[in-house]
Amino acid sequence: MNFEVLKFKNIRRAVLAAILLPFVFMITEGAVLIRSSLMQYRTLENDHLFADVLARGGSIAANEILAELVATRTYINNPDEITRAAMMERRGALDSERARFNASLPPAEALDLGLQSQLSDLRLAYSRIVAARSAVDRGYYGKGGNPVHIYGQAGLKQLGLVSSLSSRIHDPVLMRKSSELMSILLTYYGERLIGNLGQRYFDQADFSAMSHEQLVQGEMMLGNGMDRLRFHSSSPVVREILAYRAQPDEVWADTFTKAMVSGALRPDKAIRDKWIGIQNERLDFLRQKIASVTDDIHVTGQKLSMRSHIHMTIVLALSSGLVLLVALIVALAVRGIRLVARVTGERELLINELRNAAQTDLLTGLYNRRGFEAAALALLMQAEYGSRWISVVLFDLDHFKKINDAYGHDAGDVVLKHVASIARESFRSFDLLVRHGGEEFMALLPDSTPEDAAIVAERVRLAIEAADIALPSGERLRVTASFGCAGRANAVSNRNFDDLVKRADLALYAAKASGRNCVVAGPIVPSAASQEERRKAAGGTHDFRG
């Protein structure tokens, strides 16, 4: 039978393995695919975000900062309502673009320490611009005053941050375009510095040693930007810029710029006017290209955003499909387990019913003799290896034949079932009960002396005597029972269970002879004094003989 149970358990394990192993494999594959799609989605979203930040940051460095610087210098040299209004307009434009730029930045926790440090430096540079504005408004800058260094540092910090952001982009197309934008910005920024300082050089107005140093810096930025543009010469926009710079007038202007940087150029009005005209046209041309590349980057960023949304849709579809698959497989697994469990349970139930049918009295639900002997054997073997007592209580109903004769066998069966129920509730939970035959019952009480057995038996006797039994006819009936108890200690000469039953049977016979409805422990009829003594000890009517 154990082999059959083990066989069914193995079948259940096989069913579970057949369902769950492919399920685990599919779950793993699905999780890997979803994770990959999520990573790609995050990468695309970050690239889209960086593209927007890059375009805004480049515009600030190339336009707004320098535009405010020019308007500020104009106001310092010619303070009136018109120049002040122009300066305030440029301040508002810079502040507005900075607010948009800051709003488009990724969260601080998404930036590495290097970018966080650059942002901190940029904020410090802007705080110096704010301080310079306050100084201009209070008139601390006299005519010819020049806060170019403050604005120049802010522009360089802005360009440095843009360059660092462009290196964080993963998409190759966007990376190339961002590098192109950075190259054009460096070129434009260098040209802007050269144009502003060159005009002062020609005019011999406020051109100090610091101005010459900034002119050299502008020339270096221009050279760096042009070198980077040549590296991206395959781009149509870059090819247009390189072709433009190769024109004769452009080459002429570059020649005079180099002479200006070296200090060999003497100021000349004709050269000045032509050089400034070329510089202004060059700046306009570069601004157009910056706008073109910036718009292109915005478009590329939008495409990346669309791709990221497609990837997110795929992720959601995969997740939904995986959830449905999990639900389906779980449902199949549960159904399979329930089926196996039901088959196993029904089989075990059938086995238990057959076992119970072989060991249980069908009328009372108590053990029959066969079942009782198997259970009692275990208790007796346990008692043989301990120094404990074991007792037997044998009892039957008084005048039961008269009940059958007067009310019928159906009524007798009701009485037997009711008495069995009372006995089951009144004996201890670990006592063994058996329908010994007909109206006779027997109980095996482990760890009980005959005195203990007599006390328990008296409790059962009182419960039977007090029971009001309803018969099928509607009548009510009370019955009594007689009890005989016997017990033994752990002695080698006293280990015969049949001997215990015989002694209990003699005690039961003695209880019948003493007038029924009492408890006798031992085969001798108790005296009246002894019965009264036991009645007081147990709270009822029973007798005991040791």
BELPE-V882341 format. One line per field, one symbol per residue. phi: phi as a letter, one per 40 degrees, with the letter a starting at -180 (. if undefined). psi: psi as a letter, one per 40 degrees, with the letter a starting at -180 (. if undefined). burial: + if it has 9 or more other C-alpha atoms within 8 Angstrom, else -. A space follows every 10 residues. Layout:
phi->???
psi->???
burial->???
//
This chain:
phi->.ccccccccc cccccccccc cccccccccc cccccccccc cccccccccc cccccccccc ccbccccccc cccccccaca cccccccccc cccccccccc ccccccddcc bccccccccc cccccccccc ccdcccccgc ccdgcacccc cccccccccc cccccccccb cccccccccc cccccccccc cccccccccc cccfbfbccc cccccccccc cccccccccc cbcccdcccc cccccccdcc cccccccccc ccgcccdacc cdcccccccc cccccccccc cccccccccc cccccccccc cccccccccc cccccccccc cccccccccc cccccccccc ccccccccbb ccccgcdccc ccccccdccc ccccbbcbca bbbbaaccfc ccccccbhcc cccccccccc cccccccccc ccbaccifcc bbbbbcfbcd cccccccccc cccccccbcc cdchcbabbb abbbbaaacc bccbbccdcc cccccccccc cccchgfabb bhcccccccc ccccccccga bababc
psi->dddddddddd dddddddddd dddddddddd dddddddddd dddddddddd dddddddddd ddcddddddd dddddddgha dddddddddd dddddddddd dddeiiidee iidddddddd dddddddddd dddddddeed hiheigfddd dddddddddd ddddddeehd hddddddddd dddddddddd dddddddddd ddefhfgadd dddddddddd dddddddddd dfeehddddd ddddeeiddd dddddddddd deeehhhhdd dddddddddd dddddddddd dddddddddd dddddddddd dddddddddd dddddddddd dddddddddd dddddddddd ddddddddei hddeeiiadd dddddddddd ddddeifiih ihhhiiihfd ddddddeidd dddddddddd ddddddiide ihiihehbeh iihhhifhid dddddddddd dddddehhhh ideeiiiiii iihhiiiiag idefehdddd dddddddddd dddeeifihh hiehhiiddd dddddddefa hiihh.
burial->----+--+-- ++--++--++ --+---+--+ ---+--++-+ ++++++++++ ++++++++++ ++-++++++- +++++++-+- --++-++--+ +-++--++-+ +--++----- +---++-++- ++--++-++- -+--++---- +--++-+--+ ++++++++++ ++++++--+- ---++-++++ ++++++++++ +++++-++++ ++----+--- ++-+++++++ ++++++-+++ -++----++- ++-------+ +-+--++-++ +-----+--- -+--++-+++ --+--++-++ --++--++-+ ++-++-+++- ++-++--++- -+---+--+- -++--++--+ +--+------ ------+-++ +--+-+++++ ++--++--++ --++---+++ ++++++++-+ --++--++-+ ++++++++++ ++++-++--- ++++++--++ ++++++-+++ +-++++++++ +++++---+- +------+++ ++++++++++ ---++----+ +-++++++++ ++-+-+++++ +++-++---+ ++-++--+-+ +++++-
//
